[in-house]
Amino acid sequence: MAKRFDGKVIVVTGGSDGIGLASAQAFAQEGGTVYICARRKERLDEVLDELGSSVTAVQCDVGNPEDLDRLYAQIRQDQGRVDVVFANAGVSESAALGEIDEAHVDRLLSTNIKGVIHTVQKALPLMGRGATVIITGSGAGSSGFAGLSVYSATKAALRSFARTWTTDLKDRGIRVNAVSPGMIKTPAMDRYLDNNPGTEAFFEQLIPMARLGHWRLHGGLRPLGHAIAVLRAGSKGQKRLHLLAVSATGSTSADESAITLNQRGAKRWGRFA
Ligand SMILES: NC(=O)c1ccc[n+]([C@@H]2O[C@H](COP(=O)([O-])OP(=O)(O)OC[C@H]3O[C@@H](n4cnc5c(N)ncnc54)[C@H](OP(=O)(O)O)[C@@H]3O)[C@@H](O)[C@H]2O)c1
């Protein structure tokens, strides 16, 4: 039976852990030829076993444009094109106003802003009509959690990129979506909760299901609501979706209903395309 991403070439940045890894697996299971990238080579090697032969891992820091040149040079040589770019790599760390130093700002801007710009821009020569860009946003981009001002600002910027790039790319027939995951207990989230005791209970109060999402269940990857949303955003059938938001519910089923609710909003954005 034909699969949704048969014959498609997909790039997932930050594909060695958390949301990126779950999404890379979902793309591969749907027939895609997937390139994942991340900075730690040993972690990339580790996950390749789990992902199977249709996935290639390339060590790459998205904050370093030369690394991205290497990534796309390899894809150009292997495949000659890119159909889906999932610009997902992101770092989150907290610092309250008064404690923000230059290194904190540089780390967040390098990966979350500069990294996403170059991940998408450097892919463009390989992208044709019908290709898709998906950016990982965050509910933090439109809320005010303590200590997360710089991270939240980077995520607000990404939603802005999605709107503007939709306009920049519409004549080339390339769609742009921003997908904002709910709170999911990935390695990044675990680190954040460890460094901010008491936060998990606070987050749970904000979530209708009263629990954070899990990306691994019984040792295996779990088909996250987020990965499902990413797949939808990347699918050919979703021509009219230009901004897709998944609310911070934290559970797969609630994420899915959030997608359904937000498709109405997405249609509104579609009118600008
Ligand atoms: N988890 C949540 O609840 C949540 C909620 C809202 C939004 N998000 C967003 O979702 C995305 C993924 O988060 P996650 O929770 O899955 O994080 P995660 O578990 O820490 O995974 C992050 C992935 O990105 C890679 N990465 C980080 N910096 C990179 C860089 N400069 N260049 C290339 N790869 C890089 C990491 O590998 P290396 O360290 O080896 O590079 C890893 O593969 C992020 O954009 C995050 O802001 C997450």
The ligand as an SDF file (V2000), in Angstrom:
LIG
                    3D

 48 52  0  0  0  0  0  0  0  0999 V2000
    9.4520   19.2890   25.0720 N   0  0  0  0  0  0  0  0  0  0  0  0
    8.5230   20.2200   25.1130 C   0  0  0  0  0  0  0  0  0  0  0  0
    7.6370   20.2040   25.9560 O   0  0  0  0  0  0  0  0  0  0  0  0
    8.5380   21.3330   24.0940 C   0  0  0  0  0  0  0  0  0  0  0  0
    7.4850   22.2540   24.1560 C   0  0  0  0  0  0  0  0  0  0  0  0
    7.4460   23.2740   23.2290 C   0  0  0  0  0  0  0  0  0  0  0  0
    8.4400   23.3610   22.2470 C   0  0  0  0  0  0  0  0  0  0  0  0
    9.4600   22.4660   22.2280 N   0  0  0  0  0  0  0  0  0  0  0  0
   10.4520   22.6050   21.1480 C   0  0  0  0  0  0  0  0  0  0  0  0
   10.5740   21.3680   20.4820 O   0  0  0  0  0  0  0  0  0  0  0  0
   11.8750   21.2530   19.9040 C   0  0  0  0  0  0  0  0  0  0  0  0
   12.4940   19.9420   20.3290 C   0  0  0  0  0  0  0  0  0  0  0  0
   12.5650   19.9360   21.7480 O   0  0  0  0  0  0  0  0  0  0  0  0
   12.7190   18.6040   22.5960 P   0  0  0  0  0  0  0  0  0  0  0  0
   12.0030   18.8410   23.8600 O   0  0  0  0  0  0  0  0  0  0  0  0
   12.4430   17.4250   21.7740 O   0  0  0  0  0  0  0  0  0  0  0  0
   14.3040   18.7300   22.9220 O   0  0  0  0  0  0  0  0  0  0  0  0
   15.4230   17.6130   23.1810 P   0  0  0  0  0  0  0  0  0  0  0  0
   14.8590   16.3960   23.7270 O   0  0  0  0  0  0  0  0  0  0  0  0
   16.5160   18.3020   23.9360 O   0  0  0  0  0  0  0  0  0  0  0  0
   15.9930   17.3560   21.7110 O   0  0  0  0  0  0  0  0  0  0  0  0
   16.6320   18.4160   21.0540 C   0  0  0  0  0  0  0  0  0  0  0  0
   17.2990   17.8790   19.8060 C   0  0  0  0  0  0  0  0  0  0  0  0
   17.8950   18.9890   19.1100 O   0  0  0  0  0  0  0  0  0  0  0  0
   19.3030   18.7520   18.9480 C   0  0  0  0  0  0  0  0  0  0  0  0
   19.9570   20.0630   18.9510 N   0  0  0  0  0  0  0  0  0  0  0  0
   19.9850   20.9850   19.9380 C   0  0  0  0  0  0  0  0  0  0  0  0
   20.7050   22.0500   19.5410 N   0  0  0  0  0  0  0  0  0  0  0  0
   21.1200   21.7980   18.2730 C   0  0  0  0  0  0  0  0  0  0  0  0
   21.9070   22.5060   17.3310 C   0  0  0  0  0  0  0  0  0  0  0  0
   22.4310   23.7080   17.6090 N   0  0  0  0  0  0  0  0  0  0  0  0
   22.1250   21.9480   16.1250 N   0  0  0  0  0  0  0  0  0  0  0  0
   21.6080   20.7360   15.8230 C   0  0  0  0  0  0  0  0  0  0  0  0
   20.8670   20.0020   16.6720 N   0  0  0  0  0  0  0  0  0  0  0  0
   20.6380   20.5440   17.8870 C   0  0  0  0  0  0  0  0  0  0  0  0
   19.6670   17.8230   20.1080 C   0  0  0  0  0  0  0  0  0  0  0  0
   20.8360   17.0480   19.8730 O   0  0  0  0  0  0  0  0  0  0  0  0
   22.2920   17.5920   20.2700 P   0  0  0  0  0  0  0  0  0  0  0  0
   22.2140   18.0950   21.6710 O   0  0  0  0  0  0  0  0  0  0  0  0
   23.1920   16.4060   20.0980 O   0  0  0  0  0  0  0  0  0  0  0  0
   22.6040   18.6710   19.2860 O   0  0  0  0  0  0  0  0  0  0  0  0
   18.4250   16.9210   20.1010 C   0  0  0  0  0  0  0  0  0  0  0  0
   18.5020   15.9940   19.0490 O   0  0  0  0  0  0  0  0  0  0  0  0
   12.6390   22.4850   20.3610 C   0  0  0  0  0  0  0  0  0  0  0  0
   12.6170   23.4540   19.3370 O   0  0  0  0  0  0  0  0  0  0  0  0
   11.8590   22.9550   21.5650 C   0  0  0  0  0  0  0  0  0  0  0  0
   12.0160   24.3270   21.8080 O   0  0  0  0  0  0  0  0  0  0  0  0
    9.5230   21.4490   23.1230 C   0  0  0  0  0  0  0  0  0  0  0  0
  1  2  1  0
  2  3  2  0
  2  4  1  0
  4  5  1  0
  4 48  2  0
  5  6  2  0
  6  7  1  0
  7  8  2  0
  8  9  1  0
  8 48  1  0
  9 10  1  0
  9 46  1  0
 10 11  1  0
 11 12  1  0
 11 44  1  0
 12 13  1  0
 13 14  1  0
 14 15  2  0
 14 16  1  0
 14 17  1  0
 17 18  1  0
 18 19  2  0
 18 20  1  0
 18 21  1  0
 21 22  1  0
 22 23  1  0
 23 24  1  0
 23 42  1  0
 24 25  1  0
 25 26  1  0
 25 36  1  0
 26 27  1  0
 26 35  1  0
 27 28  2  0
 28 29  1  0
 29 30  1  0
 29 35  2  0
 30 31  1  0
 30 32  2  0
 32 33  1  0
 33 34  2  0
 34 35  1  0
 36 37  1  0
 36 42  1  0
 37 38  1  0
 38 39  2  0
 38 40  1  0
 38 41  1  0
 42 43  1  0
 44 45  1  0
 44 46  1  0
 46 47  1  0
M  CHG  2   8   1  16  -1
M  END
$$$$
